[in-house]
C-alpha cells in the first residue's frame, strides 16, 4: 500500500477494511472470531480494541496456511472453521451462508469465482468428472493451468478436526517458500473428503485490496451500493456517482441530496430535508424541512426543523438549533444552542453560547469564549440584537431585548431592553499628514 498505515486499517467507506470483515463474520453468529495479525501489527489491535475477537500473533509471515495454523489450536475439534481475509471486505452474508451450508459437518467448501481477468489468482484445477482436484497458484501454474478461468478466492469452510491434520502436513515446496492454505484442498481430495465448490455470483464481492488503485475501485462499489439503497428507499440523489456514504443514514420522506455530499458516521435526516452540493454531514441529525445550502460542514450537531443553514457554514460538536433558526454564510457555531427563530446570517462566530429565541446576531459578531486557558459561557436572552462587528467577551449575559451597537466590545453585563454602546469616540486629527516614503 506504500503507507505507514497497515493494509487492513486502510479506510473503506469510512471504516477500516478489517472492520468490514469482522462485521460480516459476526453477522453469521459464530461461536468465536479469531484474527491473525502480523509482526508489528499492534496498531491493528489498538485501532480495533473494542472488537470482541481473539487476537493471534503470526510472528513470521510464512504464508496463509501458516497464518491459520497459529489460531487453529484454540478451536475445538467439533467446530466448523470459516476462513476469511482482512483485505477482502465486500463478501456478503448470503454468499458465506451458502458456503457454510455446502461444507456441512464433514466436507470442505471452497468459494470460487470467474473474474474477467484471472491474472494473479490461483486456478481451480478439476478432474475429468468436474470434481475439484487442487488449486495451483499462478506463479506455480503451467501455461495450460493459467488458461483456466475459475479462480480461488481463498475463502473456505472446513471441519476443525480435519483442518488441524492438514495444516500440520503443509510443506513450503513452492516458488515463494511459503505454506499455502490452498494445499489443504489437495490433501482433502486425497483423504477422500468432498471439496464442494461454491461460485461467488458477483466476483466483485471477492475482490481483495493490494494497492490504492484497488482500494479506490472498492470504494466506488461501496458508493454505488449505498446510493442505490438510498434511492430505492425514496431518497432523491442528484448523481449517485457523486455521493459518499461512510456510515449509517436514517431518513424520512422526500429527502434530496445534491452532488458531492459526504455523509459520515450516524446521520439522521428528517422529512423533506435538502442537502446542497459539497456538504459534509458527520454524526448529526437534521430536522424536517431544513435546507442546508452548499459547502457546509455539520459535525456532531442537532439541527431542528425548518432551519436554513449556509452556504459555507460550520457546526462543531454539541451544537443545537431549535426550530426556524437561520445560520448564514461563513458562520461557525461551536458547542452552542440557539432557540426558535434566532438568526446569525453573516460572518459570525458563536462559541460556548446559550442563545435565546428571536435573537439577531449581526454580521461580524464574535462571541469571544476563550481566554487562552479556559472556555467561558455566554448567555444571550430572548429578542436581543447585536450590531455588526460586535465582540462579546465571555463570561457575559446579554439581557432580553437588549441591543448592542455596531462595533462594540462588551465585557460586562448588558442590561435588558436597553441600547449598549462600547466603542471609542470618533476623533478627527486636524493637520495630520500621512508619512511618505523617501524616493530611492
C-alpha positions as CSV (number, residue, x, y, z in Angstrom):
1,X,0.0,0.0,0.0
2,X,3.1,2.3,0.3
3,X,1.6,3.7,3.5
4,X,2.5,3.9,7.2
5,X,-1.0,2.6,7.9
6,X,-1.3,-1.2,7.9
7,X,-3.3,-2.5,4.9
8,X,-6.2,-3.9,7.0
9,X,-6.7,-0.4,8.6
10,X,-6.9,1.4,5.2
11,X,-10.3,3.1,5.2
12,X,-13.2,1.8,3.0
13,X,-16.5,3.7,3.2
14,X,-15.1,5.4,6.3
15,X,-14.1,2.3,8.2
16,X,-11.0,0.0,8.3
17,X,-11.0,-2.9,5.8
18,X,-10.8,-5.4,8.7
19,X,-13.8,-3.9,10.4
20,X,-16.0,-4.7,7.4
21,X,-14.8,-8.3,7.5
22,X,-15.3,-8.7,11.3
23,X,-18.9,-7.3,10.9
24,X,-19.7,-9.8,8.2
25,X,-18.3,-12.6,10.2
26,X,-20.3,-11.5,13.3
27,X,-23.5,-11.5,11.2
28,X,-23.1,-15.3,10.9
29,X,-23.3,-15.6,14.7
30,X,-20.1,-17.6,15.1
31,X,-19.1,-19.0,18.5
32,X,-15.7,-17.2,18.2
33,X,-13.9,-14.9,15.8
34,X,-10.1,-15.2,15.6
35,X,-8.0,-12.6,14.0
36,X,-4.4,-13.4,13.0
37,X,-2.2,-10.4,12.7
38,X,1.4,-10.0,11.7
39,X,4.5,-8.8,13.4
40,X,4.3,-5.1,14.1
41,X,0.6,-5.2,13.8
42,X,0.0,-4.0,17.4
43,X,-1.5,-0.9,15.8
44,X,-4.2,-3.1,14.3
45,X,-5.1,-4.4,17.8
46,X,-5.1,-0.8,19.2
47,X,-7.4,0.6,16.5
48,X,-9.9,-2.3,16.8
49,X,-9.5,-2.9,20.5
50,X,-13.3,-2.7,21.0
51,X,-13.9,-5.7,18.7
52,X,-14.8,-8.8,20.6
53,X,-12.3,-11.1,18.8
54,X,-9.5,-13.4,19.8
55,X,-6.2,-12.0,18.6
56,X,-3.4,-14.3,17.5
57,X,0.1,-13.1,16.5
58,X,1.8,-14.6,13.4
59,X,5.4,-13.5,14.3
60,X,6.8,-14.7,11.0
61,X,4.9,-14.3,7.7
62,X,5.2,-17.7,6.2
63,X,2.0,-17.9,4.1
64,X,-1.7,-18.3,4.5
65,X,-1.5,-21.8,5.8
66,X,1.0,-20.8,8.4
67,X,-1.3,-18.0,9.5
68,X,-4.3,-20.3,10.1
69,X,-2.0,-22.7,11.9
70,X,-1.3,-20.1,14.5
71,X,-5.0,-19.8,15.5
72,X,-6.3,-23.3,14.9
73,X,-5.1,-24.8,18.3
74,X,-7.7,-22.5,20.0
75,X,-10.5,-24.0,18.0
76,X,-12.4,-27.1,19.4
77,X,-12.3,-30.1,17.2
78,X,-16.0,-30.3,16.8
79,X,-16.4,-26.9,15.2
80,X,-16.5,-25.8,11.5
81,X,-14.0,-23.1,10.6
82,X,-14.7,-20.4,8.1
83,X,-11.5,-18.7,6.8
84,X,-11.8,-15.1,5.7
85,X,-9.3,-12.4,4.7
86,X,-8.8,-9.0,6.3
87,X,-8.3,-7.4,2.9
88,X,-11.4,-8.9,1.2
89,X,-14.1,-6.6,2.7
90,X,-17.1,-6.9,0.4
91,X,-18.1,-10.6,0.9
92,X,-21.8,-10.7,1.8
93,X,-23.5,-12.7,4.5
94,X,-25.7,-14.5,1.9
95,X,-22.6,-15.8,0.0
96,X,-21.0,-17.0,3.2
97,X,-24.1,-18.7,4.3
98,X,-24.2,-20.7,1.0
99,X,-20.6,-21.6,1.6
100,X,-21.3,-22.8,5.2
101,X,-24.2,-24.9,4.0
102,X,-22.0,-26.5,1.3
103,X,-19.4,-27.5,3.9
104,X,-21.9,-29.4,6.2
105,X,-20.4,-31.1,9.2
106,X,-17.7,-33.1,7.4
107,X,-17.0,-31.7,3.9
108,X,-14.8,-28.8,2.7
109,X,-16.5,-26.0,0.9
110,X,-14.4,-23.7,-1.4
111,X,-15.5,-20.3,-2.7
112,X,-14.6,-19.8,-6.3
113,X,-15.1,-17.0,-8.8
114,X,-14.8,-16.3,-12.5
115,X,-13.3,-12.8,-12.9
116,X,-13.0,-11.0,-16.2
117,X,-9.2,-11.1,-15.7
118,X,-7.9,-14.1,-13.7
119,X,-4.3,-12.7,-13.6
120,X,-2.8,-13.1,-10.1
121,X,-5.3,-15.6,-8.8
122,X,-4.9,-19.3,-8.0
123,X,-6.6,-21.5,-10.5
124,X,-9.1,-24.3,-9.7
125,X,-8.0,-27.5,-11.3
126,X,-10.8,-30.0,-11.8
127,X,-10.6,-33.7,-12.8
128,X,-12.3,-35.3,-15.8
129,X,-15.5,-35.6,-13.8
130,X,-15.5,-31.9,-12.9
131,X,-14.6,-32.5,-9.3
132,X,-12.2,-30.1,-7.6
133,X,-8.7,-31.7,-7.6
134,X,-6.4,-29.0,-6.4
135,X,-5.5,-25.3,-6.5
136,X,-2.4,-24.0,-8.3
137,X,-1.1,-20.5,-7.7
138,X,-0.4,-18.5,-10.8
139,X,3.3,-18.3,-10.2
140,X,3.5,-22.1,-10.0
141,X,1.0,-22.8,-12.8
142,X,1.7,-24.1,-16.3
143,X,0.5,-22.3,-19.4
144,X,-2.4,-24.7,-19.6
145,X,-3.4,-24.1,-16.0
146,X,-3.1,-20.4,-16.4
147,X,-5.8,-20.6,-19.1
148,X,-8.3,-21.8,-16.5
149,X,-10.9,-19.1,-15.8
150,X,-12.2,-20.4,-12.5
151,X,-10.2,-18.9,-9.6
152,X,-9.7,-19.3,-6.0
153,X,-10.9,-16.6,-3.6
154,X,-9.0,-18.1,-0.6
155,X,-12.2,-18.4,1.4
156,X,-13.1,-21.8,2.6
157,X,-15.0,-23.7,5.3
158,X,-13.8,-27.0,6.8
159,X,-14.2,-29.2,9.9
160,X,-11.7,-28.1,12.6
161,X,-10.5,-31.6,13.3
162,X,-9.5,-32.3,9.8
163,X,-8.2,-28.9,9.1
164,X,-5.7,-29.3,12.0
165,X,-4.4,-32.5,10.5
166,X,-4.0,-31.0,7.0
167,X,-2.3,-27.8,8.3
168,X,0.2,-29.9,10.2
169,X,1.2,-31.6,7.0
170,X,1.8,-28.5,4.9
171,X,5.2,-28.1,3.2
172,X,6.8,-25.0,1.7
173,X,7.7,-26.6,-1.5
174,X,6.8,-23.8,-3.9
175,X,8.4,-20.7,-5.5
176,X,7.6,-18.5,-2.6
177,X,8.9,-20.8,0.1
178,X,5.5,-20.4,1.9
179,X,2.9,-22.7,3.5
180,X,-0.1,-22.3,1.2
181,X,-3.5,-22.8,2.6
182,X,-4.6,-23.9,-0.9
183,X,-2.6,-27.1,-0.5
184,X,-5.3,-28.2,2.0
185,X,-7.7,-28.8,-0.9
186,X,-5.4,-31.4,-2.5
187,X,-5.0,-33.0,0.9
188,X,-8.7,-33.2,1.4
189,X,-9.2,-34.8,-2.0
190,X,-6.5,-37.4,-1.3
191,X,-8.2,-38.2,2.1
192,X,-11.5,-38.9,0.3
193,X,-13.1,-35.8,1.7
194,X,-15.5,-34.0,-0.7
195,X,-14.5,-30.5,-1.7
196,X,-17.6,-28.6,-2.7
197,X,-17.1,-25.5,-4.8
198,X,-19.4,-22.6,-4.4
199,X,-19.2,-19.9,-7.1
200,X,-19.4,-16.3,-6.0
201,X,-22.2,-15.0,-8.1
202,X,-20.8,-11.5,-8.2
203,X,-16.9,-11.6,-8.5
204,X,-16.8,-8.0,-7.1
205,X,-17.6,-9.5,-3.7
206,X,-14.4,-11.5,-3.6
207,X,-12.1,-8.7,-4.7
208,X,-9.1,-8.0,-2.5
209,X,-7.1,-4.9,-1.9
210,X,-3.3,-4.8,-2.6
211,X,-2.8,-1.2,-3.6
212,X,-4.5,2.2,-3.6
213,X,-6.0,1.7,-7.1
214,X,-7.8,-1.4,-6.0
215,X,-8.9,0.3,-2.8
216,X,-10.4,3.1,-4.9
217,X,-12.2,0.6,-7.1
218,X,-13.9,-1.0,-4.0
219,X,-14.7,2.5,-2.7
220,X,-16.6,3.0,-6.0
221,X,-18.5,-0.2,-5.4
222,X,-19.5,0.8,-1.9
223,X,-20.5,4.2,-3.1
224,X,-22.8,2.8,-5.8
225,X,-24.3,0.3,-3.4
226,X,-25.1,2.9,-0.7
227,X,-26.6,5.3,-3.3
228,X,-28.7,2.6,-4.7
229,X,-30.1,1.6,-1.3
230,X,-31.0,5.2,-0.5
231,X,-32.7,5.8,-3.9
232,X,-34.7,2.5,-3.6
233,X,-35.8,3.8,-0.1
234,X,-37.1,7.0,-1.7
235,X,-34.2,9.5,-1.3
236,X,-33.6,11.7,-4.4
237,X,-29.8,11.6,-5.2
238,X,-28.8,14.1,-7.8
239,X,-25.8,12.0,-9.0
240,X,-25.2,8.5,-7.4
241,X,-21.6,8.6,-8.6
242,X,-21.0,11.8,-6.5
243,X,-22.5,10.7,-3.2
244,X,-20.3,9.3,-0.5
245,X,-21.9,7.4,2.4
246,X,-19.4,6.4,5.1
247,X,-21.6,5.2,7.8
248,X,-25.3,4.7,8.5
249,X,-28.1,7.0,7.2
250,X,-31.6,7.2,8.6
251,X,-34.0,9.4,6.6
252,X,-37.6,10.5,6.2
253,X,-39.6,11.0,3.0
254,X,-38.6,13.3,0.1
255,X,-35.0,13.9,1.1
256,X,-32.8,15.4,-1.6
257,X,-29.0,15.0,-1.7
258,X,-27.2,17.1,-4.2
259,X,-23.8,16.3,-5.8
260,X,-20.6,15.8,-3.8
261,X,-22.4,15.3,-0.5
262,X,-20.4,13.2,2.1
263,X,-22.4,11.5,4.9
264,X,-20.2,10.1,7.7
265,X,-20.9,8.2,10.9
266,X,-24.5,8.2,12.1
267,X,-26.7,10.7,10.1
268,X,-30.4,11.2,10.6
269,X,-32.3,13.3,8.1
270,X,-35.9,14.2,8.6
271,X,-38.7,14.6,6.0
272,X,-38.1,17.0,3.1
273,X,-34.5,17.8,4.2
274,X,-32.5,19.2,1.3
275,X,-28.7,19.0,1.4
276,X,-26.8,21.2,-1.1
277,X,-23.7,20.4,-3.1
278,X,-20.4,19.9,-1.4
279,X,-21.7,19.4,2.1
280,X,-20.1,17.2,4.8
281,X,-22.5,15.8,7.4
282,X,-20.9,13.8,10.2
283,X,-22.7,12.2,13.2
284,X,-25.5,14.7,13.0
285,X,-29.3,14.9,12.8
286,X,-31.3,17.4,10.7
287,X,-34.9,18.1,11.3
288,X,-37.9,18.2,8.9
289,X,-38.0,20.8,6.2
290,X,-34.5,22.1,6.9
291,X,-32.4,23.2,4.0
292,X,-28.6,23.1,4.0
293,X,-27.1,25.2,1.3
294,X,-23.8,24.4,-0.5
295,X,-20.5,23.7,1.2
296,X,-21.5,23.4,4.8
297,X,-19.7,21.2,7.4
298,X,-22.0,19.8,10.2
299,X,-20.4,17.6,12.8
300,X,-21.9,16.3,16.0
301,X,-24.8,18.8,15.8
302,X,-28.6,18.6,16.2
303,X,-30.4,20.8,13.7
304,X,-34.1,21.4,14.3
305,X,-36.9,21.7,11.8
306,X,-37.4,24.5,9.3
307,X,-33.9,25.8,9.6
308,X,-31.8,27.4,6.9
309,X,-28.1,26.6,7.0
310,X,-25.3,28.2,5.0
311,X,-23.8,28.4,2.5
312,X,-20.3,27.9,3.9
313,X,-21.4,27.4,7.5
314,X,-19.7,25.2,10.0
315,X,-21.1,23.4,13.0
316,X,-18.8,21.8,15.6
317,X,-19.9,19.1,18.0
318,X,-22.7,19.5,20.6
319,X,-24.2,22.5,18.8
320,X,-28.0,22.5,18.8
321,X,-30.5,24.6,16.8
322,X,-34.2,24.8,17.6
323,X,-37.0,25.4,15.0
324,X,-36.7,28.0,12.3
325,X,-33.1,29.1,13.0
326,X,-31.1,30.7,10.2
327,X,-27.3,30.3,10.1
328,X,-25.8,32.0,7.1
329,X,-22.7,32.2,5.1
330,X,-19.3,32.0,6.9
331,X,-20.8,31.5,10.3
332,X,-19.3,29.0,12.8
333,X,-21.3,27.5,15.7
334,X,-19.4,25.6,18.4
335,X,-20.9,24.0,21.5
336,X,-23.8,26.4,21.5
337,X,-27.6,26.3,21.5
338,X,-29.9,28.7,19.5
339,X,-33.6,28.8,20.4
340,X,-36.5,29.3,18.0
341,X,-36.3,31.8,15.1
342,X,-32.8,33.1,16.0
343,X,-30.5,34.3,13.3
344,X,-26.8,34.6,12.6
345,X,-26.7,35.3,8.9
346,X,-23.2,36.6,8.2
347,X,-19.6,36.2,9.1
348,X,-20.0,35.3,12.8
349,X,-18.5,33.0,15.5
350,X,-20.8,31.7,18.2
351,X,-18.9,29.6,20.7
352,X,-20.0,28.2,24.1
353,X,-23.1,30.3,24.0
354,X,-26.8,29.9,25.0
355,X,-28.8,31.9,22.6
356,X,-32.5,32.6,23.3
357,X,-35.4,32.9,20.9
358,X,-35.7,35.5,18.1
359,X,-32.1,36.8,18.7
360,X,-30.4,38.5,15.8
361,X,-26.6,38.2,15.7
362,X,-25.3,40.9,13.5
363,X,-22.7,40.4,10.8
364,X,-19.2,40.0,12.1
365,X,-20.3,39.4,15.7
366,X,-17.8,37.3,17.7
367,X,-18.5,35.5,20.9
368,X,-15.0,35.6,22.5
369,X,-15.2,32.4,24.6
370,X,-11.5,31.6,25.1
371,X,-9.1,33.5,27.3
372,X,-6.1,31.5,26.3
373,X,-6.6,28.9,29.0
374,X,-10.3,28.4,29.7
375,X,-13.6,28.4,27.8
376,X,-16.4,30.6,29.2
377,X,-20.1,30.7,28.6
378,X,-22.2,33.5,27.1
379,X,-25.9,33.9,27.6
380,X,-27.9,35.9,25.1
381,X,-31.5,36.2,26.2
382,X,-34.6,36.3,24.0
383,X,-35.1,39.1,21.4
384,X,-31.6,40.6,21.9
385,X,-29.8,42.1,18.9
386,X,-26.1,42.6,18.3
387,X,-24.8,45.1,15.9
388,X,-22.2,44.4,13.2
389,X,-18.7,43.8,14.3
390,X,-19.6,43.4,18.0
391,X,-17.4,41.4,20.3
392,X,-19.0,39.7,23.4
393,X,-16.2,38.8,25.9
394,X,-17.3,35.8,27.9
395,X,-18.4,35.2,30.6
396,X,-21.3,37.6,29.9
397,X,-25.1,37.8,29.9
398,X,-26.9,39.9,27.3
399,X,-30.4,40.7,28.7
400,X,-33.7,40.1,26.9
401,X,-34.5,42.7,24.3
402,X,-31.1,44.3,24.6
403,X,-29.4,45.9,21.6
404,X,-25.6,46.2,21.3
405,X,-24.4,48.9,19.0
406,X,-22.3,48.1,16.0
407,X,-18.6,48.0,16.6
408,X,-19.0,47.5,20.4
409,X,-16.8,45.3,22.6
410,X,-18.8,44.4,25.7
411,X,-17.2,42.6,28.7
412,X,-19.8,43.4,31.3
413,X,-23.5,42.6,31.9
414,X,-25.7,44.1,29.1
415,X,-29.0,45.2,30.6
416,X,-32.2,44.0,29.2
417,X,-34.2,46.3,26.9
418,X,-31.5,48.9,26.5
419,X,-29.0,50.1,23.9
420,X,-25.4,49.5,25.0
421,X,-22.6,51.2,23.2
422,X,-19.0,50.2,24.0
423,X,-16.6,51.8,21.5
424,X,-14.2,54.7,21.4
425,X,-15.4,58.2,20.4
426,X,-14.6,59.0,16.8
427,X,-12.0,61.7,16.6
428,X,-10.5,63.6,13.6
429,X,-7.0,64.9,13.9
430,X,-6.6,68.3,12.2
431,X,-3.3,68.9,10.3
432,X,-2.2,65.2,10.4
433,X,-0.3,64.1,7.3
434,X,0.3,60.5,6.2
435,X,4.0,59.5,6.2
436,X,5.5,59.3,2.8
437,X,8.3,57.0,1.5
438,X,11.6,58.5,0.5
439,X,12.4,58.1,-3.2
440,X,15.4,55.9,-3.8
